[in-house]
Amino acid sequence: IYGLVSAYDAKFVVIDSLSTPIKKAIPSPPKQNNPPRAVLFSLLFSRLYSLIDEVDASVMAVHHLSRDPTNIRDVGKVWGGETILYFTKYLLVLRNARKACRERYAGYTESDGGPREIIVARWGPYGSASVCVLLSKDVGYV
């Protein structure tokens, strides 16, 4: 990553996804925050922070939640456990729309893309903001 960022003088780096290579290296046990995975995430984030300081770039890392499919009230937990949250500054969450948002875009369904909520939160006691948006299905290049 450092070589590419330096070669292109990139100021914004998107890593999608953090979990895929780690899931391949360490299979998912029942417990999310196992020590080998936590160590890998800690090393990865430490290196990303060094990269940010060295080249004055911003990094956005895409990461996924794990949810219990048998519990409809489960909003999900960050895959990989607390180590991820320790290094997180902001959260950008794309979630299924709540009732008011769905009513605002009545007639649109998830197969159309449908309404979603985008939530931006600063980690800690700083609060959050959300906006209701209507997504369209990706049809490729036109």
C-alpha positions in Angstrom: 0.0 0.0 0.0 2.8 2.4 0.9 4.4 2.0 -2.5 1.2 2.8 -4.4 0.3 5.7 -2.2 3.8 7.2 -2.6 3.9 6.5 -6.4 0.6 8.3 -7.0 0.9 10.9 -4.3 -2.5 9.7 -3.1 -4.2 11.7 -0.4 -7.3 9.4 0.1 -7.0 5.6 0.3 -9.9 3.2 0.4 -9.2 -0.4 1.6 -12.1 -2.8 0.8 -12.2 -5.0 2.8 -10.1 -5.3 5.9 -11.6 -8.6 6.9 -11.3 -10.7 3.7 -7.6 -11.5 3.9 -7.7 -12.1 7.6 -10.8 -14.4 7.4 -8.8 -16.5 4.9 -5.8 -16.7 7.2 -7.7 -17.3 10.4 -11.0 -19.1 10.1 -13.9 -17.7 12.2 -14.3 -19.3 15.6 -17.4 -18.9 17.6 -15.7 -16.1 19.6 -15.2 -12.9 17.6 -12.3 -11.3 19.5 -9.8 -14.1 19.4 -6.1 -13.2 20.2 -4.5 -14.1 16.8 -7.1 -12.0 14.9 -6.8 -9.1 17.4 -3.0 -9.1 17.0 -3.3 -9.0 13.2 -5.8 -6.1 13.3 -3.6 -4.2 15.8 -0.5 -4.5 13.5 -2.5 -3.5 10.5 -4.0 -0.4 12.1 -0.6 0.6 13.6 0.9 0.4 10.1 -2.0 2.4 8.6 -1.5 5.1 11.2 2.2 5.3 10.3 1.3 5.6 6.6 -1.1 8.4 7.4 1.6 10.3 9.2 4.3 9.6 6.7 2.5 10.6 3.5 -0.3 12.9 4.9 -3.1 10.8 3.5 -6.5 9.8 4.8 -7.6 6.2 4.9 -11.1 4.8 4.8 -11.3 1.1 5.6 -14.4 -0.9 4.7 -15.3 -3.3 7.4 -18.3 -5.5 8.0 -20.5 -6.4 11.0 -21.3 -9.9 12.0 -24.9 -10.5 12.9 -26.8 -13.4 14.5 -29.3 -14.5 11.8 -31.5 -16.1 14.4 -31.9 -12.8 16.3 -33.9 -10.2 14.4 -33.0 -7.6 17.1 -29.3 -8.1 16.6 -27.8 -4.9 15.0 -24.5 -6.5 14.6 -21.0 -6.3 16.1 -17.8 -5.3 14.4 -16.1 -8.4 13.0 -12.8 -8.8 14.8 -13.9 -7.4 18.1 -12.8 -4.5 20.2 -9.4 -4.0 18.5 -11.2 -2.5 15.5 -13.1 -0.1 17.7 -10.0 1.1 19.5 -8.5 2.4 16.2 -11.7 3.9 14.8 -12.2 7.6 14.6 -15.4 7.9 12.6 -18.1 5.4 11.7 -20.0 5.6 8.4 -22.8 3.1 8.5 -25.2 2.2 5.7 -28.2 0.4 7.2 -31.7 -0.6 6.2 -34.1 2.3 6.6 -36.2 2.8 9.6 -40.0 3.3 9.3 -40.0 7.1 8.7 -37.4 6.7 5.9 -39.3 3.9 4.3 -42.6 5.9 4.4 -40.8 8.9 2.8 -39.9 6.7 -0.1 -43.1 4.6 -0.2 -43.4 2.5 -3.4 -39.7 1.8 -3.7 -38.5 -1.6 -2.7 -35.1 -3.1 -1.9 -35.1 -4.8 -5.3 -35.1 -1.2 -6.8 -32.2 -0.3 -4.5 -34.6 1.2 -2.0 -34.3 3.6 0.9 -31.3 3.3 3.3 -30.0 5.4 6.1 -26.5 6.7 6.2 -25.2 7.4 9.7 -22.0 9.3 10.4 -20.8 9.0 14.0 -17.7 10.3 15.7 -16.5 7.6 18.1 -17.1 8.5 21.8 -19.5 11.0 23.3 -19.7 13.2 20.2 -23.1 12.0 18.8 -24.1 11.2 15.3 -26.0 12.4 12.3 -28.1 10.5 9.8 -29.7 11.0 6.4 -32.3 9.0 4.5 -31.3 8.3 0.9 -32.8 6.4 -2.0 -30.4 4.0 -3.6 -30.7 2.8 -7.1 -29.6 -0.6 -8.3 -26.2 -0.7 -9.9 -26.7 -1.5 -13.6 -23.1 -1.1 -14.6 -21.7 1.4 -17.1 -24.1 3.2 -19.5 
